[in-house]
Amino acid sequence: MKTTLKTLMIGLLIALSCASVYAGEYEDTKKMFVDAGIASMFDSAHGYALFPTIGKAGFLVGGAYGKGRVYQQGKHIGNTTMTQATVGFQLGGAGFSQVVFFQDKRALEEFTKGNFEFGAEAQATAITAAAGASANTSGSSATASGGKNNASTTGAGYNKGMATYTITKGGLMYEATVGGQKFSYTGL
């Protein structure tokens, strides 16, 4: 099982490293979330972490990986990576964009201290063509999205100073898993 996870993670890392992340990709990703109806979150949040693409794959064990940028009051202050390991029934692969909003200075500082982790109980709002869908960041649900061109949402709020939103970019993933997301941060 460890060999399968290692092979899966290496393949995922190679695929993601081949895709260049250019500055415009961050603006495009932010616009996608703004167009989905959460512009007020960007305006009111003290900061946010933005991930243009997170790749996720699994077969019994799985993982996800993505690179992003951290912003404080609209200014790029550092870079972040997200890794996720999951166990349980899962099959397939998917790509998604994610944004984590920080309600206040305390929440942003907690994230930027170094290694930050969302436990299995943390919630993310999946922005989909069917408004108001919800997904657990541990991956304990199957989600489908209308895609980046027609995503919409209704409001969700902060939990412990943070709010997370995702938009599925493509792929198909069936899962009933347990896991959590771990973030690392490097300042500029």
Backbone as JSON Lines, residues from 0, in Angstrom:
{"i":0,"aa":"M","n":[0.82,-1.18,0.0],"ca":[0.0,0.0,0.0],"c":[0.88,1.26,0.0]}
{"i":1,"aa":"K","n":[2.01,1.25,0.72],"ca":[2.91,2.39,0.74],"c":[3.51,2.63,-0.63]}
{"i":2,"aa":"T","n":[3.81,1.56,-1.36],"ca":[4.36,1.69,-2.7],"c":[3.35,2.35,-3.62]}
{"i":3,"aa":"T","n":[2.09,1.98,-3.51],"ca":[1.04,2.57,-4.33],"c":[0.93,4.05,-4.05]}
{"i":4,"aa":"L","n":[0.95,4.45,-2.77],"ca":[0.87,5.86,-2.41],"c":[2.07,6.63,-2.93]}
{"i":5,"aa":"K","n":[3.27,6.06,-2.79],"ca":[4.46,6.74,-3.28],"c":[4.4,6.93,-4.79]}
{"i":6,"aa":"T","n":[4.0,5.9,-5.52],"ca":[3.89,5.97,-6.97],"c":[2.87,7.02,-7.38]}
{"i":7,"aa":"L","n":[1.74,7.03,-6.69],"ca":[0.68,7.99,-6.97],"c":[1.16,9.42,-6.72]}
{"i":8,"aa":"M","n":[1.83,9.65,-5.61],"ca":[2.31,10.99,-5.27],"c":[3.4,11.44,-6.23]}
{"i":9,"aa":"I","n":[4.32,10.57,-6.63],"ca":[5.37,10.93,-7.57],"c":[4.76,11.31,-8.92]}
{"i":10,"aa":"G","n":[3.82,10.53,-9.39],"ca":[3.13,10.84,-10.65],"c":[2.4,12.17,-10.58]}
{"i":11,"aa":"L","n":[1.75,12.42,-9.46],"ca":[1.03,13.68,-9.27],"c":[2.0,14.85,-9.24]}
{"i":12,"aa":"L","n":[3.11,14.71,-8.54],"ca":[4.1,15.78,-8.47],"c":[4.72,16.07,-9.83]}
{"i":13,"aa":"I","n":[5.0,15.05,-10.61],"ca":[5.57,15.24,-11.95],"c":[4.58,15.97,-12.83]}
{"i":14,"aa":"A","n":[3.33,15.55,-12.79],"ca":[2.3,16.19,-13.61],"c":[2.13,17.66,-13.24]}
{"i":15,"aa":"L","n":[2.13,17.95,-11.96],"ca":[1.95,19.33,-11.53],"c":[3.17,20.19,-11.79]}
{"i":16,"aa":"S","n":[4.35,19.61,-11.72],"ca":[5.55,20.4,-11.96],"c":[5.71,20.73,-13.44]}
{"i":17,"aa":"C","n":[5.1,19.97,-14.31],"ca":[5.18,20.24,-15.74],"c":[4.31,21.43,-16.14]}
{"i":18,"aa":"A","n":[3.31,21.73,-15.34],"ca":[2.43,22.86,-15.63],"c":[3.01,24.11,-14.98]}
{"i":19,"aa":"S","n":[3.38,25.07,-15.8],"ca":[3.95,26.29,-15.24],"c":[2.85,27.15,-14.65]}
{"i":20,"aa":"V","n":[3.19,27.78,-13.52],"ca":[2.25,28.68,-12.86],"c":[2.73,30.09,-13.15]}
{"i":21,"aa":"Y","n":[2.0,30.79,-13.97],"ca":[2.38,32.14,-14.32],"c":[1.53,33.13,-13.53]}
{"i":22,"aa":"A","n":[1.99,34.38,-13.44],"ca":[1.32,35.39,-12.62],"c":[-0.14,35.57,-13.03]}
{"i":23,"aa":"G","n":[-0.42,35.53,-14.33],"ca":[-1.79,35.7,-14.81],"c":[-2.72,34.61,-14.34]}
{"i":24,"aa":"E","n":[-2.16,33.44,-14.05],"ca":[-3.0,32.34,-13.58],"c":[-3.65,32.67,-12.24]}
{"i":25,"aa":"Y","n":[-2.94,33.42,-11.4],"ca":[-3.5,33.81,-10.11],"c":[-4.64,34.82,-10.29]}
{"i":26,"aa":"E","n":[-4.45,35.79,-11.19],"ca":[-5.52,36.74,-11.45],"c":[-6.73,36.04,-12.07]}
{"i":27,"aa":"D","n":[-6.48,35.11,-12.98],"ca":[-7.58,34.36,-13.6],"c":[-8.34,33.54,-12.56]}
{"i":28,"aa":"T","n":[-7.61,32.92,-11.64],"ca":[-8.25,32.12,-10.6],"c":[-9.06,33.0,-9.67]}
{"i":29,"aa":"K","n":[-8.5,34.14,-9.28],"ca":[-9.25,35.06,-8.41],"c":[-10.52,35.52,-9.12]}
{"i":30,"aa":"K","n":[-10.43,35.86,-10.41],"ca":[-11.6,36.29,-11.17],"c":[-12.66,35.19,-11.22]}
{"i":31,"aa":"M","n":[-12.22,33.95,-11.35],"ca":[-13.15,32.83,-11.38],"c":[-13.96,32.77,-10.07]}
{"i":32,"aa":"F","n":[-13.29,32.96,-8.93],"ca":[-13.99,32.96,-7.64],"c":[-14.87,34.19,-7.49]}
{"i":33,"aa":"V","n":[-14.38,35.36,-7.94],"ca":[-15.18,36.59,-7.89],"c":[-16.46,36.41,-8.71]}
{"i":34,"aa":"D","n":[-16.32,35.88,-9.93],"ca":[-17.47,35.65,-10.8],"c":[-18.45,34.64,-10.22]}
{"i":35,"aa":"A","n":[-17.96,33.77,-9.34],"ca":[-18.82,32.77,-8.7],"c":[-19.62,33.37,-7.55]}
{"i":36,"aa":"G","n":[-19.36,34.62,-7.2],"ca":[-20.2,35.29,-6.22],"c":[-19.58,35.54,-4.86]}
{"i":37,"aa":"I","n":[-18.25,35.43,-4.74],"ca":[-17.65,35.68,-3.43],"c":[-16.69,36.87,-3.47]}
{"i":38,"aa":"A","n":[-16.99,37.85,-4.32],"ca":[-16.16,39.06,-4.41],"c":[-16.05,39.75,-3.06]}
{"i":39,"aa":"S","n":[-17.12,39.77,-2.29],"ca":[-17.1,40.45,-1.0],"c":[-16.1,39.82,-0.04]}
{"i":40,"aa":"M","n":[-15.83,38.52,-0.18],"ca":[-14.84,37.86,0.67],"c":[-13.44,38.42,0.39]}
{"i":41,"aa":"F","n":[-13.11,38.64,-0.87],"ca":[-11.81,39.2,-1.21],"c":[-11.68,40.62,-0.67]}
{"i":42,"aa":"D","n":[-12.79,41.37,-0.67],"ca":[-12.78,42.75,-0.21],"c":[-12.68,42.86,1.31]}
{"i":43,"aa":"S","n":[-13.32,41.94,2.03],"ca":[-13.41,42.07,3.49],"c":[-12.37,41.24,4.25]}
{"i":44,"aa":"A","n":[-11.79,40.24,3.63],"ca":[-10.82,39.38,4.33],"c":[-9.52,40.13,4.59]}
{"i":45,"aa":"H","n":[-8.88,39.8,5.69],"ca":[-7.57,40.38,6.0],"c":[-6.51,39.83,5.04]}
{"i":46,"aa":"G","n":[-6.71,38.59,4.59],"ca":[-5.8,37.96,3.64],"c":[-6.41,36.7,3.09]}
{"i":47,"aa":"Y","n":[-5.68,36.07,2.16],"ca":[-6.15,34.81,1.59],"c":[-4.99,34.06,0.96]}
{"i":48,"aa":"A","n":[-5.16,32.74,0.85],"ca":[-4.23,31.87,0.13],"c":[-4.97,31.37,-1.11]}
{"i":49,"aa":"L","n":[-4.36,31.52,-2.27],"ca":[-5.01,31.19,-3.53],"c":[-4.22,30.1,-4.25]}
{"i":50,"aa":"F","n":[-4.91,29.02,-4.62],"ca":[-4.31,27.88,-5.31],"c":[-4.98,27.73,-6.67]}
{"i":51,"aa":"P","n":[-4.29,28.08,-7.77],"ca":[-4.89,27.95,-9.1],"c":[-5.27,26.51,-9.44]}
{"i":52,"aa":"T","n":[-4.38,25.56,-9.13],"ca":[-4.67,24.15,-9.43],"c":[-4.12,23.25,-8.34]}
{"i":53,"aa":"I","n":[-4.99,22.42,-7.82],"ca":[-4.59,21.34,-6.92],"c":[-5.0,20.05,-7.61]}
{"i":54,"aa":"G","n":[-4.04,19.16,-7.79],"ca":[-4.32,17.86,-8.4],"c":[-4.55,16.83,-7.32]}
{"i":55,"aa":"K","n":[-5.55,15.98,-7.53],"ca":[-5.92,14.97,-6.54],"c":[-6.14,13.64,-7.27]}
{"i":56,"aa":"A","n":[-5.58,12.56,-6.71],"ca":[-5.75,11.24,-7.31],"c":[-5.77,10.19,-6.22]}
{"i":57,"aa":"G","n":[-6.44,9.09,-6.5],"ca":[-6.47,8.04,-5.5],"c":[-6.94,6.71,-6.05]}
{"i":58,"aa":"F","n":[-6.39,5.67,-5.47],"ca":[-6.82,4.29,-5.67],"c":[-6.53,3.6,-4.34]}
{"i":59,"aa":"L","n":[-7.52,3.45,-3.51],"ca":[-7.45,2.95,-2.13],"c":[-6.76,3.97,-1.22]}
{"i":60,"aa":"V","n":[-5.56,4.4,-1.56],"ca":[-4.92,5.51,-0.86],"c":[-4.78,6.63,-1.88]}
{"i":61,"aa":"G","n":[-4.71,7.85,-1.4],"ca":[-4.64,8.95,-2.35],"c":[-3.91,10.14,-1.81]}
{"i":62,"aa":"G","n":[-3.8,11.12,-2.64],"ca":[-3.13,12.33,-2.24],"c":[-3.49,13.48,-3.14]}
{"i":63,"aa":"A","n":[-3.12,14.65,-2.69],"ca":[-3.34,15.87,-3.46],"c":[-2.17,16.8,-3.21]}
{"i":64,"aa":"Y","n":[-1.91,17.67,-4.19],"ca":[-0.8,18.61,-4.07],"c":[-1.09,19.84,-4.91]}
{"i":65,"aa":"G","n":[-0.73,21.0,-4.4],"ca":[-0.87,22.23,-5.16],"c":[-0.01,23.33,-4.59]}
{"i":66,"aa":"K","n":[0.38,24.26,-5.46],"ca":[1.16,25.43,-5.06],"c":[0.26,26.65,-5.12]}
{"i":67,"aa":"G","n":[0.5,27.59,-4.19],"ca":[-0.3,28.79,-4.18],"c":[0.47,29.99,-3.67]}
{"i":68,"aa":"R","n":[-0.24,31.1,-3.58],"ca":[0.32,32.34,-3.06],"c":[-0.54,32.83,-1.91]}
{"i":69,"aa":"V","n":[0.11,33.52,-0.96],"ca":[-0.6,34.1,0.18],"c":[-0.59,35.62,0.01]}
{"i":70,"aa":"Y","n":[-1.75,36.22,0.23],"ca":[-1.92,37.65,0.09],"c":[-2.42,38.24,1.41]}
{"i":71,"aa":"Q","n":[-1.91,39.43,1.74],"ca":[-2.39,40.17,2.91],"c":[-2.89,41.51,2.38]}
{"i":72,"aa":"Q","n":[-4.17,41.76,2.57],"ca":[-4.82,42.98,2.08],"c":[-4.46,43.24,0.62]}
{"i":73,"aa":"G","n":[-4.51,42.19,-0.2],"ca":[-4.29,42.29,-1.63],"c":[-2.84,42.24,-2.08]}
{"i":74,"aa":"K","n":[-1.88,42.25,-1.16],"ca":[-0.46,42.23,-1.51],"c":[0.12,40.83,-1.32]}
{"i":75,"aa":"H","n":[0.86,40.35,-2.33],"ca":[1.5,39.04,-2.29],"c":[2.61,39.07,-1.25]}
{"i":76,"aa":"I","n":[2.48,38.24,-0.18],"ca":[3.46,38.25,0.91],"c":[4.26,36.95,1.02]}
{"i":77,"aa":"G","n":[3.86,35.91,0.3],"ca":[4.58,34.64,0.4],"c":[3.95,33.57,-0.46]}
{"i":78,"aa":"N","n":[4.55,32.4,-0.41],"ca":[4.08,31.25,-1.19],"c":[3.73,30.11,-0.26]}
{"i":79,"aa":"T","n":[2.87,29.25,-0.72],"ca":[2.39,28.13,0.09],"c":[2.25,26.88,-0.77]}
{"i":80,"aa":"T","n":[2.33,25.74,-0.14],"ca":[2.01,24.47,-0.79],"c":[0.99,23.74,0.06]}
{"i":81,"aa":"M","n":[0.16,22.97,-0.58],"ca":[-0.84,22.16,0.1],"c":[-0.6,20.71,-0.26]}
{"i":82,"aa":"T","n":[-0.52,19.84,0.74],"ca":[-0.45,18.4,0.52],"c":[-1.58,17.75,1.29]}
{"i":83,"aa":"Q","n":[-2.05,16.66,0.78],"ca":[-3.14,15.93,1.42],"c":[-2.91,14.44,1.19]}
{"i":84,"aa":"A","n":[-3.08,13.68,2.24],"ca":[-3.04,12.23,2.14],"c":[-4.37,11.7,2.66]}
{"i":85,"aa":"T","n":[-4.93,10.73,1.96],"ca":[-6.22,10.16,2.35],"c":[-6.16,8.64,2.3]}
{"i":86,"aa":"V","n":[-6.95,8.01,3.14],"ca":[-7.11,6.56,3.12],"c":[-8.61,6.26,3.14]}
{"i":87,"aa":"G","n":[-8.98,5.18,2.5],"ca":[-10.38,4.78,2.4],"c":[-10.7,4.5,0.95]}
{"i":88,"aa":"F","n":[-11.96,4.22,0.66],"ca":[-12.35,3.92,-0.71],"c":[-12.23,5.18,-1.56]}
{"i":89,"aa":"Q","n":[-11.46,5.09,-2.64],"ca":[-11.33,6.2,-3.58],"c":[-10.82,5.66,-4.9]}
{"i":90,"aa":"L","n":[-11.27,6.29,-5.95],"ca":[-10.88,5.88,-7.29],"c":[-11.04,7.07,-8.22]}
{"i":91,"aa":"G","n":[-9.96,7.44,-8.9],"ca":[-10.04,8.49,-9.89],"c":[-9.08,9.63,-9.64]}
{"i":92,"aa":"G","n":[-9.32,10.7,-10.32],"ca":[-8.49,11.88,-10.18],"c":[-9.29,13.12,-10.52]}
{"i":93,"aa":"A","n":[-8.9,14.23,-9.96],"ca":[-9.59,15.49,-10.2],"c":[-8.63,16.65,-9.99]}
{"i":94,"aa":"G","n":[-8.97,17.77,-10.57],"ca":[-8.24,19.0,-10.36],"c":[-9.21,20.05,-9.87]}
{"i":95,"aa":"F","n":[-8.76,20.9,-8.95],"ca":[-9.63,21.96,-8.46],"c":[-8.82,23.16,-8.06]}
{"i":96,"aa":"S","n":[-9.49,24.3,-8.0],"ca":[-8.9,25.54,-7.49],"c":[-9.42,25.74,-6.09]}
{"i":97,"aa":"Q","n":[-8.62,26.38,-5.24],"ca":[-9.02,26.57,-3.84],"c":[-8.56,27.94,-3.36]}
{"i":98,"aa":"V","n":[-9.38,28.56,-2.51],"ca":[-8.99,29.79,-1.84],"c":[-9.34,29.64,-0.36]}
{"i":99,"aa":"V","n":[-8.42,30.05,0.5],"ca":[-8.62,30.04,1.95],"c":[-8.58,31.49,2.4]}
{"i":100,"aa":"F","n":[-9.68,31.99,2.95],"ca":[-9.74,33.37,3.42],"c":[-9.41,33.43,4.91]}
{"i":101,"aa":"F","n":[-8.7,34.49,5.29],"ca":[-8.34,34.73,6.69],"c":[-9.09,35.97,7.14]}
{"i":102,"aa":"Q","n":[-9.97,35.79,8.1],"ca":[-10.87,36.85,8.55],"c":[-10.12,38.02,9.18]}
{"i":103,"aa":"D","n":[-9.07,37.73,9.93],"ca":[-8.35,38.78,10.66],"c":[-6.86,38.47,10.7]}
{"i":104,"aa":"K","n":[-6.1,39.37,11.3],"ca":[-4.65,39.24,11.39],"c":[-4.25,37.96,12.12]}
{"i":105,"aa":"R","n":[-4.96,37.62,13.19],"ca":[-4.65,36.42,13.98],"c":[-4.73,35.17,13.1]}
{"i":106,"aa":"A","n":[-5.78,35.04,12.3],"ca":[-5.95,33.86,11.45],"c":[-4.84,33.77,10.4]}
{"i":107,"aa":"L","n":[-4.47,34.91,9.8],"ca":[-3.39,34.92,8.82],"c":[-2.06,34.54,9.48]}
{"i":108,"aa":"E","n":[-1.8,35.07,10.66],"ca":[-0.55,34.74,11.35],"c":[-0.5,33.27,11.74]}
{"i":109,"aa":"E","n":[-1.63,32.7,12.11],"ca":[-1.66,31.27,12.45],"c":[-1.27,30.44,11.23]}
{"i":110,"aa":"F","n":[-1.75,30.83,10.05],"ca":[-1.45,30.11,8.81],"c":[0.02,30.28,8.42]}
{"i":111,"aa":"T","n":[0.56,31.49,8.57],"ca":[1.9,31.79,8.08],"c":[3.01,31.44,9.07]}
{"i":112,"aa":"K","n":[2.69,30.89,10.22],"ca":[3.72,30.49,11.19],"c":[4.62,29.39,10.66]}
{"i":113,"aa":"G","n":[4.21,28.67,9.68],"ca":[5.03,27.57,9.16],"c":[4.13,26.48,8.64]}
{"i":114,"aa":"N","n":[4.06,25.37,9.33],"ca":[3.21,24.26,8.91],"c":[1.85,24.38,9.58]}
{"i":115,"aa":"F","n":[0.82,24.48,8.77],"ca":[-0.56,24.6,9.24],"c":[-1.33,23.41,8.68]}
{"i":116,"aa":"E","n":[-2.27,22.9,9.45],"ca":[-3.01,21.73,9.01],"c":[-4.49,21.88,9.32]}
{"i":117,"aa":"F","n":[-5.33,21.56,8.3],"ca":[-6.76,21.43,8.5],"c":[-7.02,19.97,8.83]}
{"i":118,"aa":"G","n":[-7.66,19.7,9.93],"ca":[-8.0,18.34,10.31],"c":[-9.12,17.8,9.45]}
{"i":119,"aa":"A","n":[-9.45,16.55,9.67],"ca":[-10.49,15.88,8.9],"c":[-11.85,16.53,9.07]}
{"i":120,"aa":"E","n":[-12.05,17.28,10.15],"ca":[-13.36,17.88,10.4],"c":[-13.55,19.22,9.72]}
{"i":121,"aa":"A","n":[-12.5,19.82,9.14],"ca":[-12.6,21.13,8.51],"c":[-13.51,21.07,7.29]}
{"i":122,"aa":"Q","n":[-14.23,22.14,7.06],"ca":[-15.19,22.18,5.97],"c":[-14.76,23.15,4.88]}
{"i":123,"aa":"A","n":[-15.08,22.81,3.64],"ca":[-14.88,23.7,2.5],"c":[-16.2,23.81,1.77]}
{"i":124,"aa":"T","n":[-16.49,24.98,1.22],"ca":[-17.67,25.15,0.4],"c":[-17.28,24.88,-1.03]}
{"i":125,"aa":"A","n":[-17.92,23.9,-1.64],"ca":[-17.66,23.59,-3.05],"c":[-18.55,24.49,-3.89]}
{"i":126,"aa":"I","n":[-17.95,25.37,-4.65],"ca":[-18.7,26.29,-5.5],"c":[-19.04,25.53,-6.76]}
{"i":127,"aa":"T","n":[-20.32,25.28,-6.96],"ca":[-20.76,24.45,-8.08],"c":[-21.91,25.11,-8.81]}
{"i":128,"aa":"A","n":[-22.32,24.51,-9.89],"ca":[-23.47,25.01,-10.63],"c":[-24.73,24.9,-9.76]}
{"i":129,"aa":"A","n":[-24.78,23.95,-8.85],"ca":[-25.87,23.85,-7.88],"c":[-25.41,24.58,-6.63]}
{"i":130,"aa":"A","n":[-25.94,25.75,-6.4],"ca":[-25.46,26.64,-5.33],"c":[-25.62,26.0,-3.96]}
{"i":131,"aa":"G","n":[-24.68,26.28,-3.09],"ca":[-24.77,25.88,-1.7],"c":[-24.28,24.48,-1.4]}
{"i":132,"aa":"A","n":[-23.64,23.82,-2.32],"ca":[-23.11,22.49,-2.03],"c":[-21.97,22.6,-1.04]}
{"i":133,"aa":"S","n":[-21.77,21.55,-0.26],"ca":[-20.71,21.57,0.74],"c":[-19.91,20.29,0.64]}
{"i":134,"aa":"A","n":[-18.61,20.42,0.91],"ca":[-17.73,19.25,0.87],"c":[-16.77,19.33,2.03]}
{"i":135,"aa":"N","n":[-16.33,18.19,2.52],"ca":[-15.37,18.14,3.62],"c":[-13.98,18.13,3.05]}
{"i":136,"aa":"T","n":[-13.07,18.92,3.62],"ca":[-11.71,18.97,3.07],"c":[-10.99,17.64,3.19]}
{"i":137,"aa":"S","n":[-11.52,16.74,3.99],"ca":[-10.9,15.42,4.09],"c":[-11.24,14.57,2.88]}
{"i":138,"aa":"G","n":[-12.18,15.06,2.06],"ca":[-12.53,14.32,0.86],"c":[-13.64,13.32,1.09]}
{"i":139,"aa":"S","n":[-14.4,13.46,2.17],"ca":[-15.4,12.45,2.48],"c":[-16.71,12.71,1.77]}
{"i":140,"aa":"S","n":[-16.63,13.1,0.5],"ca":[-17.83,13.27,-0.29],"c":[-17.45,13.2,-1.76]}
{"i":141,"aa":"A","n":[-18.46,13.0,-2.6],"ca":[-18.24,13.06,-4.03],"c":[-18.88,14.34,-4.51]}
{"i":142,"aa":"T","n":[-18.16,15.16,-5.28],"ca":[-18.71,16.42,-5.73],"c":[-18.62,16.5,-7.24]}
{"i":143,"aa":"A","n":[-19.51,17.28,-7.8],"ca":[-19.47,17.58,-9.22],"c":[-19.66,19.07,-9.36]}
{"i":144,"aa":"S","n":[-18.96,19.68,-10.3],"ca":[-19.05,21.12,-10.48],"c":[-19.47,21.42,-11.89]}
{"i":145,"aa":"G","n":[-20.15,22.53,-12.02],"ca":[-20.47,23.02,-13.35],"c":[-19.22,23.51,-14.06]}
{"i":146,"aa":"G","n":[-18.12,23.6,-13.35],"ca":[-16.87,24.02,-13.95],"c":[-16.59,25.48,-13.72]}
{"i":147,"aa":"K","n":[-15.39,25.9,-14.13],"ca":[-14.94,27.25,-13.82],"c":[-15.71,28.32,-14.57]}
{"i":148,"aa":"N","n":[-16.39,27.98,-15.65],"ca":[-17.07,28.99,-16.43],"c":[-18.5,29.27,-15.99]}
{"i":149,"aa":"N","n":[-19.08,28.41,-15.16],"ca":[-20.45,28.66,-14.74],"c":[-20.68,28.33,-13.27]}
{"i":150,"aa":"A","n":[-19.66,28.52,-12.44],"ca":[-19.79,28.25,-11.02],"c":[-20.53,29.38,-10.34]}
{"i":151,"aa":"S","n":[-21.28,29.04,-9.3],"ca":[-21.98,30.04,-8.5],"c":[-22.12,29.51,-7.09]}
{"i":152,"aa":"T","n":[-22.43,30.41,-6.17],"ca":[-22.55,29.99,-4.78],"c":[-23.49,30.89,-4.02]}
{"i":153,"aa":"T","n":[-23.9,30.43,-2.86],"ca":[-24.58,31.28,-1.9],"c":[-23.64,31.39,-0.72]}
{"i":154,"aa":"G","n":[-23.82,32.38,0.11],"ca":[-22.86,32.7,1.16],"c":[-22.59,31.6,2.16]}
{"i":155,"aa":"A","n":[-21.36,31.49,2.54],"ca":[-20.92,30.65,3.65],"c":[-20.04,31.54,4.49]}
{"i":156,"aa":"G","n":[-19.86,31.22,5.74],"ca":[-19.11,32.12,6.61],"c":[-17.81,31.54,7.1]}
{"i":157,"aa":"Y","n":[-17.19,32.3,7.98],"ca":[-15.93,31.9,8.57],"c":[-16.15,30.89,9.69]}
{"i":158,"aa":"N","n":[-15.19,30.01,9.87],"ca":[-15.16,29.08,10.98],"c":[-13.76,29.19,11.59]}
{"i":159,"aa":"K","n":[-13.7,29.65,12.81],"ca":[-12.41,29.85,13.51],"c":[-11.5,30.78,12.72]}
{"i":160,"aa":"G","n":[-12.08,31.81,12.11],"ca":[-11.31,32.82,11.4],"c":[-10.92,32.48,9.99]}
{"i":161,"aa":"M","n":[-11.36,31.32,9.48],"ca":[-10.99,30.91,8.12],"c":[-12.22,30.42,7.37]}
{"i":162,"aa":"A","n":[-12.21,30.64,6.06],"ca":[-13.27,30.14,5.18],"c":[-12.6,29.6,3.92]}
{"i":163,"aa":"T","n":[-12.97,28.41,3.48],"ca":[-12.35,27.76,2.34],"c":[-13.39,27.5,1.26]}
{"i":164,"aa":"Y","n":[-13.04,27.82,0.01],"ca":[-13.9,27.58,-1.14],"c":[-13.11,26.82,-2.2]}
{"i":165,"aa":"T","n":[-13.78,25.94,-2.91],"ca":[-13.16,25.2,-4.01],"c":[-14.05,25.25,-5.24]}
{"i":166,"aa":"I","n":[-13.41,25.18,-6.4],"ca":[-14.12,25.02,-7.68],"c":[-13.45,23.87,-8.42]}
{"i":167,"aa":"T","n":[-14.22,22.86,-8.78],"ca":[-13.69,21.72,-9.52],"c":[-13.38,22.15,-10.95]}
{"i":168,"aa":"K","n":[-12.19,21.8,-11.41],"ca":[-11.77,22.15,-12.76],"c":[-12.02,21.0,-13.74]}
{"i":169,"aa":"G","n":[-12.0,19.77,-13.23],"ca":[-12.23,18.63,-14.1],"c":[-11.84,17.34,-13.43]}
{"i":170,"aa":"G","n":[-12.23,16.24,-14.03],"ca":[-11.91,14.93,-13.5],"c":[-13.11,14.28,-12.85]}
{"i":171,"aa":"L","n":[-12.9,13.07,-12.39],"ca":[-13.95,12.31,-11.73],"c":[-13.32,11.53,-10.6]}
{"i":172,"aa":"M","n":[-13.87,11.7,-9.41],"ca":[-13.29,11.07,-8.22],"c":[-14.42,10.55,-7.36]}
{"i":173,"aa":"Y","n":[-14.39,9.26,-7.05],"ca":[-15.32,8.65,-6.1],"c":[-14.54,8.4,-4.83]}
{"i":174,"aa":"E","n":[-15.09,8.83,-3.69],"ca":[-14.33,8.63,-2.47],"c":[-15.2,8.66,-1.23]}
{"i":175,"aa":"A","n":[-14.74,7.9,-0.26],"ca":[-15.25,7.91,1.11],"c":[-14.01,7.74,1.96]}
{"i":176,"aa":"T","n":[-13.35,8.85,2.28],"ca":[-12.01,8.8,2.83],"c":[-11.87,9.62,4.11]}
{"i":177,"aa":"V","n":[-10.75,9.43,4.76],"ca":[-10.37,10.23,5.92],"c":[-8.98,10.78,5.65]}
{"i":178,"aa":"G","n":[-8.8,12.04,5.93],"ca":[-7.5,12.67,5.73],"c":[-7.6,14.13,6.09]}
{"i":179,"aa":"G","n":[-6.56,14.88,5.83],"ca":[-6.57,16.3,6.12],"c":[-5.59,17.0,5.2]}
{"i":180,"aa":"Q","n":[-5.72,18.33,5.13],"ca":[-4.83,19.13,4.3],"c":[-3.75,19.76,5.17]}
{"i":181,"aa":"K","n":[-2.52,19.72,4.67],"ca":[-1.4,20.33,5.37],"c":[-0.79,21.4,4.48]}
{"i":182,"aa":"F","n":[-0.53,22.57,5.05],"ca":[-0.01,23.69,4.31],"c":[1.36,24.09,4.84]}
{"i":183,"aa":"S","n":[2.26,24.45,3.94],"ca":[3.52,25.05,4.36],"c":[3.57,26.45,3.78]}
{"i":184,"aa":"Y","n":[4.33,27.33,4.42],"ca":[4.39,28.74,4.0],"c":[5.84,29.2,3.97]}
{"i":185,"aa":"T","n":[6.18,29.97,2.94],"ca":[7.48,30.59,2.82],"c":[7.25,32.06,2.46]}
{"i":186,"aa":"G","n":[7.72,32.96,3.31],"ca":[7.58,34.39,3.05],"c":[8.5,34.85,1.93]}
{"i":187,"aa":"L","n":[8.19,35.98,1.37],"ca":[9.03,36.54,0.29],"c":[10.31,37.12,0.84]}
